[in-house]
């Protein structure tokens, strides 16, 4: 038998994912600024691309939070 779909903590999990992604984004930005003279153009490009994906993920997570919150409203 399949487990019932328990979505009661989805908003909490999504918010944690947002916080983790924001932290990783900031670490990427800090890395770029702290090591600007030491890293190659390719490495800089990779970190910038990864941070762009992180920003897209954050937007997506926030949309999911809105959807989940509206579904939990009585």
N, C-alpha and C positions, 0 to 999 in steps of 0.2 A: 504494500500500500504506500502511496506517495505521501510525503509529509505535507501537512496543510501549509498554505502560503501565508507565513507570518511576516508581515511588512511593518510591524509596529516600530521597529528600530531602524528603518531605512533612512529616515531623515538624519538621525544621529550618525549613522555610518557614513552617509554622504558628507555631512559636515566635517567629520574626521578626515575624510579623503580630501576635502577642500583645504583644510589646515595643513595636511601633509604636503599637498601639491604646492601651496603657497610657500611653505618652508623650503622645499626643494628649488622653487623658482628663485627665492631670495639667495639661497646658497649659490646658485648658478650665477646670479648677478654679482654677488660678492666675489666669486672666483674670477670672473671676468675683470672686475675692477682691481682686485689685488694682484693679479698676475698678468696684467695687460702687456707688460714688456717681455714676459717670459714665454707666452704661449704662441703657437703658430697660428697663422690665419685659418688653417683648416680646423684646428681645435676650437678657435673662437667661433667659427661658423657652426660647428657641431653643437656647442653650448647654446648659441643663440637660437638655433633650430629647435633644440630640445625645450628651451624656455617658451618658444612660440607655441609648441604643442601643449605645454603645461597651461598656458593661458587659455587655449581652446578647451582643455579639459576642465578648468575651473568654471568657465562659462557653462559648459555642459552639466557639470555637477550642480551648479546653482539652478539651472532650469529643472533638473530632476528633483531638487529639494522643493521647488515651487509646486511641481506636479504631485509629489508625494504629500505635501502639506495640504493641498486642496482635496486630495482623495481621502485624507484622514478627517476632514471636517464633516460633522454630522449633517 
